[in-house]
Amino acid sequence: MTTESVCQALSTTPLTYSDEDSLQASIEETLTAAGLPAEREVRLPGKLGRIDLMSGPIGIEVKIGGAWSTVVRQLFRYAEADQISELVLVTNRASHNYVPAVMNGKPVHVVSLIEGGL
């Protein structure tokens, strides 16, 4: 399992959703169908919070709203977690496509639902 395989599965499968919760469920189903691990609402240590999904050591955050600066702060915080090796942001907001490519030394990838036509 690699970040590339996670992003490929999410980019090539139509994800259906009406809100963030249903999008998380669609992502979980897509990853599971692709033979990739998926665990929702994973609590990170200390005050780092809870990330939407984990696929092995890959943290996946889902955003269908929210300000760019808020998303960046949240991803930066998640990148502090030792159990996360890379981050994937799944979003339908064009402004979110421009998050930094590396945070706390960890690669950050964006899966844009806009490009997928949703």
Secondary structure, 3 states (H helix, E strand, C coil): CCHHHHHHHHHHCCCCCCCHHHHHHHHHHHHHHCCCCCEEEEECCCCCCEEEEEECCEEEEEECCCCHHHHHHHHHHHCCCCCCCEEEEEECCHHHHHCCCEECCEEEEEEECCCCCC
